[in-house]
């Protein structure tokens, strides 16, 4: 189901393009086996899901690995909706608020690659995965399992999770394509970790056949995949195009089967006209992005520990001008939980006092800096990676210009993606950092960037009252009450101006109309969404 303009308007804060969203293609053909799917792929820093938070790793593993639970997919799933269903888990029960018991599917086979060699997956594999996830050093996603106490094997196909306390997001975390795929002990023991392509051994719909860094990654059908008859598509090729012009040219000439832009299967709004001219029969779906770009400030250092300086930095930025320059003015203003997560994001205009700190007011920014003793201005640095995105480069340059207008001279330090991810993305910048945050599918993963000790806490926030509010909301199982708590959390964050949040764009998914039984959505589960699709040729 495509997002209608009524749906978009309900999110608030949007400027919409005049072009209508094309209806979904009819699905009248029977499933067909065969063919290849080609998309804009990514070269990851490595393939170990427990040693990176990189989206490039998780995208690749979505083709090769399975999770206990997964999000429902298909052409009738509305983007931004994440119903949960079993993946490796055939069923599950919750005997009490702190216990979950999962019955695994029988006969699930690992890929026929050494040293695992196609053996059956068991409950021991699940326990091993989560024990490793919880204990390995350097796991940037460990906060997702902070509530987990232990995992016990009841029998070969039954595993029990015991929590330290109730956690309202636990099932959402298990179904999230970020980091929680089930891995094989033998691969870790043979290779030392899971970083090498040879260690990519899962139970998912495709098998990694070849990885050529910065060129292509090729997956082939897993013949023993546990979902009978799936996948239909025999071969998937991710082609790594770092240059926007090159990947657009590849798409319009038919070398790619889906839009080439981040986070995949999208096109840039400014490219829509030429895409329509060159490939007039494509299917399009528009929906808000949950990728929120922000500026992190080291508030454990001066002058960022002064709330007046943080508010000034925020009020100096003209977010609407950036949106016009980078997305033709089409987008949505973000509260601390992105507007794309409409079930949990407070409407931007209901942020209360904090709303004014998101408004462009350079005169007030100058006044605040003068009040903080910085009326004469000051110099600082900002670290970022381009992500291969001209839009991000433009946004950085515009922010620098806006800050200079109020007396803050910012020197930009561009880093390669891997270096940026290992440093500034984890809060190891000297002063400022700027970049897109991974598109979480639940509010907690966005709120974790305000918790002390978390790698995603790029501003080094240490607010005990806020931390208590976030943790209390996670213990609240009543959805209505939890929504009220998260609304108050977002208002508190907006008042403190811990980050400079920018607007998010509206995605345009562009798909070959011959691709049947496929629907785009938020998140990195490319493989999961593609696994039941086929080519109508």
N, C-alpha and C positions, 0 to 999 in steps of 0.2 A: 504494500500500500504506500503510495507516495504521500509526502507531507503536503497538505493543501495550504493555500495562502491564509485561510482562516486559522489553521494550526500555527503558522508562523506568526501571525499577528497576535495570537494569544500569548506568545512568549514575551512580547513587549520590547521596546527599544530598537525595533528593526526598521531599516529602509530596504524596501524590496524592489528588485528589478522588474521591468515591465513584461519580460518574457514569461510565458506560462510554463508550468511544469508539464512535461509530456506524460500521458498516461502510461501505466505499465503495459508491456506487451502481453498479448493473450497467450495463455499456456494451454495449447490444444494438442501438442504432439506427445507421443509416447517417448519415454526415456530412451536415449541412444548411447551406446558405448563407443568410445574412441575420440580422437582429436587431441588437440593441444590448446592450452590456454596460455597466452603470453601477456605478462603485465610488467610494469616498471618495478624491478626488484631492488634490493638493497644489499650492500656488503656490510655485514655486522662487524663490530669490534672482535667478537668471537661468538661461539654458539652455546655457552654455558648459561642457562637461564637463572642460576642462583648467584652468578657473579657479575651481573649487569642489570641495569634497568632499561637498557637500550631497546627502543621499539624495533630496530632493525633485526635484532636477535629474535624477538618474540614473533614478528611477522613470519620469518623463515620457519620457526618451530611450529607454527600453526598448521603447516602442511604435513609435518612429520610426527607430531606428538598428540597425545590425548590427555584429557583431564578427568577427574572424577565426575564433574558436572560441566555442562556447557550452556551457552545461550541458544535459544531457538533461532533458527534462520530460515530464510525462504522469501519468496516474492510478496507474501502477505504479512510479513513482519514489519511494522512501522519503525523507521529509523528512530533510535532513542529509546526503544522498548526492549527490555532484556528479560524475557521469560526464561526460566531455568528448566532444564531437562537433564536426564542422565546421559553421561558419556560412557566412561568405563563403569560407572555405577548403574546397575540395573534398577535398583530401588534404594530408598533410604528411609529411616525412621528417626524420630527425636524423642527418646524415652523421657527426657527431662530437659530443662533449659540449658544444661551444660554438656549434654551427651548427644552424639550423632552416630548412628550405625549404618554403614553402607554395605549393601550386597553387590559384589562385583559380577560382571558378566563372565560366564564361563567360556573357555575356548578362545580368549583374546590372545593373539600372537604378536610377538615383537617382530620387527623387520628381520629378514634373513641375512643379517650382516654379523660378522664376528666382532666381539666374542659372545654375543647374545644368541645368534643363530636361530631365531624364530621360535624360541621356547614360549611357553604359556606365561602370560602375566598373572601374578598372584597378589594376595594381600601383603606379602612381604615386600613387594616392589613399592606399594603405596607407603608402607611404613618407612622404608628406606628413604624414599623421596622426601617425606616431610621431616624426618630426623635430620637429613642433610640440609634441608632448607632452613631449619631452625638453628643449626650449629655452625654452619660454614661461615668463616669470616668474610666480610665484604659484601654481604647480601643486602642490596639497596631496597629490596622489597620485603624484608623480614617483618616490618610492621603489620603486614597483612595477616600474619599468624601470631601476633602478640598475645592473643587470648588463648592460644593452644597450650594445653598442659602436656598431653602425651597422646601417642597413637598406639593402639594395641591390635594385634592380630588375633581374631577370635577363631577363625579357621582359614582354610586356603582361599576362600572367596568372600570373607567377611572381615571388615576392619572397623574399629571403633575409635572415634575422636572424642577426647575428654577435654573440656575447656576449663580454664581457671575461673572464668566468670561468664555470664551470658554475653553473647556478641551478636548484635542484630545483623551484621554484615557477613557472617561466616559463610553462608551458602553463596552469597554474591562473590566473595573472594575465591571460593573453590571453582566457580565457573568462569572466572576472569582469565582471559588469554595471557595476562601478564604473569609469567614466572612459575605458575603452579601446574605445569605439565608433569606427568609422571615419567621418571627417568630410570635407567637400568644400572644397578650396582656394578655389573661386570664392565660396563663402559668406563665408569669412573675409575675402577681399579686398574684397568689396562692402560688408560691414557693419562691417569693422574687427576684429570678434571674433564669437563665436557666442552672445552674450548675448540678443539680441532673438528673439522668437518667429519673425520672418520668416527668421531664419538656421537654423531647425530644419529641415534638409533631409538626409534619410538614405536608406538603402536598405531600411529595416525594413518590417514588415507593415502599418503604418498611417501615414497622413500627418497631420501637425498641421493641423487646419482652423481652429481658433480657440482663443485663450487669453484668458480674462477673469480677471485677477488677483483672487484671493480669492473667486472665484465658480465658474468651471468651465473645464475644458480638454477640447476635443473633437478626437477623432481619427477619420479615415475610412479605409476600406480602400484599400490601395495596389494598384491593379489589375495592376501589372507586377511584383509581388513574386516573387522568384526561386524560392520554394518553390511548385511548381505547385498551383494551386487554393486556396492559403492566402492570407490568413486566411479563415475561414468567416464570422466575425462582421463585419458591415458597419461598425458604428459603435461607438466606445468613448467614454464620457463620464466624466471624473473630476470629481466635484462636491466643492468645497472646503468642508468643514464643520469649523470650528475648535472649536466648542462640542460637548463630548461628549454632552450631552443631545439636542442637535439631530441629531447624526449617528445616535445610537441610535434616535431617533424615525423618522428617514428609513429606517433599515434594517428596523425591525419593521413598518413600513407598506408595505414593498415598493418604496420609491423607490430602494434600492440592492440590487444582486444578490449582494453578498458582504459579509462583516463589515466594519465601518467603522473598525477600530482599527489603530494602528501595529503592524507595518509594512505592513498592508494585508490585507484579507479575514479579519481576526480580530475576535473580540469579547472584551470584558473578562469575566473570570470572574464578577464580581459581577452582570453583566447576563445571564448564561446563563439563569437561571430565567425572566425576562420574555421573552427571545427565544424560548425553547421554547414558552411559552404563546401568543405572538403568531404565530409561524411554526413550527408543530410538525413540518413535513416537511423541515426543513433537514438537510443532511449536515454532520457535524462531523469534524474531524481534530485530534488533540492531538499536539504535539511541542515539545521544549524550545526556548526562544528563544536565539539567539546575540547578542541585544542585551544588552550588559553596561553597566550604569550604574556609574560610579565617580566618586570625588573625586580631582581632581588637586591636588597641593601644589607650590608654587614652591620646590623644594629647592635652587635657586640663591640663595635668600634665607633669612635667619633668620626663625623658628626651625626651618623645615622641613628645613634641612640636617642637623639632629640626628636620627639614626635613632630615638632614644628618643621624640621628639615625634611622629614619623610612626607609630610603633607604638602610641603612646597614642591618637592620633586614630582608629586602626583598631579598637583594643580597646574604645574607648568606645561603639562603634555596635552596637546589637542588631539584627543582620541578620534574624534570625528574626521579631522583632516587626514589622519593616518589611514582611516578606513576608506576615505575617498581616493587617496593616492594608491592604495594597495589592493582594493577590492571594489572599485567603482561605487563606494559608499554603501555597499550592501553588507550588512552584518548586524551584530547584536552586542550591546554593552553587557559586560559580565559582572555579576556579584562574585564573591569568593568561590562559590560553587557555580560552574559555568551554566549559562541559561539553557544549553542543550539538554541538561539533565533536569527537565522541567518538573519532575516529581519532587525534586529536592532543592532546586535553586529558588531563592527568594526573588521576586520581580525586582529588577534593578531600581525602579523608582520607589521601592518600599524599604530602602536601606536606612532611612532615617537620617540622623546627623551625618553619618558617613558618606551619604550621597554627594555632598558638596565637595568632598575631597577627590571625587572622580570627575569633577567639572573643570573645564579649561578656564583658569582665572590667573593669568600671569601677574597681574597687579597684586593679588592677594599672596601669590607665591613669593614675590619680592618682599612684601611686608613681613611674612613669616620668617624669611631668611634674615632680614634685618633684626627682627625681634630675637632671633636665636644668636645674634652677634656675628652674622655672616653677610651683612649688608654690602660688604666690599667684594663679595663673591669668593669662590674657592675652586680648586682643581681636583679632579679625581679620575679614576679609570673605570672602564666598562669592558667586561670580557664576554665574548659571544662566539658562536659558530654560525656559518651561513645556512647550514642544512640544505645547501643547494637551492635556496629560495631567494629570488630577487626581492620578493615582497618583504621578507624579513630584513634583508639588507636595507631596503628603503625605510622600513620602520625604525631601525636603529639610527640611521642617519637623521631622520626627522626628529626623533627624541633628543639626539645630541644638539640639534639646532634649537629646539624649544628650551632646553636647559640653558644653553648659552644665552638665550634671550633674557633669562632672569639672573644671569651672573654665575652660572655653574659651568665651568670649562671641563668637558669630559673627553678624555683620550680613549679611543676605541682600540681594544686589543683583540684582533681576530685570531681564533684558534682552530686548528683542525678538529673535526667532529670528535674523534676519539679522545684527544687531549682535553677538549671542553667537557666531555662527558665525565672524565675522570677527575676533573677539578671543579670548575665553576658550577656545573650542574649539581654537584654534591656540596655546594656551599663553600668551596675552597678557593674562592676568588679574593682578590685584595680588597675590593670595595663594592663595585656593582657588577651584576651579571644580567644578561637578558637572553631569553630564549623561550621556545614553546615547551609547555609541560605535557607529559604524556597523557593521552586521552583516557583518563580513568572512567569507568562506567558506574561508579558509585561515589557518593560525596566524601566518604571517609578518606579515600586516596588523595583527594584534593586538600582536605583538612589536615592530613598528616604533615604537610609542609609547614605547619605551625607548631609542631610538637618537638620539644627539646630532644636532641640526640638522633633525630631521624635524618638520613642523608638528603632527603628532599627538602629539608628546612634550610633553604638557600639564603634566607635572611637572618638565620640564627635567632629566631624568635624564642624568647624565654618568658612566657606569660603564664604563670601557674593557674590563674583563674580561667584563662582560655583553655589550657590543657585539661583542666577538670571538666569544663563544659563539653569538650569533644569526647572525652572518655565516658562521661555520663550518658551522652547520646548513644554511644555504641552499646551500652548496657540496657538501653530502653527498647523493649521488643514491640511495644505498641507504636504502630506507624504514625498515627495522628500526633501523639505526644512527641515522638522523635522529630517529626517535621517542625513542630513548634520550637523545639530545642535548636535545631539546625538553623532556623530563621534567626534566632537570637545570636547564635554564634557568628553568623555572617554579618549582622549589624555591628557586633563588637569588633570584628576584624576590620570592617570598613572604617570605623572610627580611628583605629590605631594606624592605618595606612602602612602596614608591614610590607606590602609589595605595591608596585605600580602596575595595575592590571590594565591590559589593553582589550579592545573589542575583539570578538571572534567573527569570522566570516560565515557565510552560508555556503556549504558544500554544494557542488554540482557533480554528481556521479554521472559519468558518461559510459554507456555500455553498448557493446555490439548487440543488436536486436536478435541475433540468432542464438544468443546465450539464454537458455531456458532454465526455469526453476531457480533463479538467483535473484536475491535482493540485497542492495548495499545497506550498510549500517555503520554506526560508530564502532571504534575499536579495531584491534589488530588481528581478529580471527579470520584472516583471509581464507585459510584452508578450510575452516569449519563452514564458512558460508558457501564455498565453492564445491564442497564435497558431494552435494546432491544435484549439482547443475549438469547440464549436458548441452551439446551443440545440436541445433535443429538445422541440419544441412542435408 
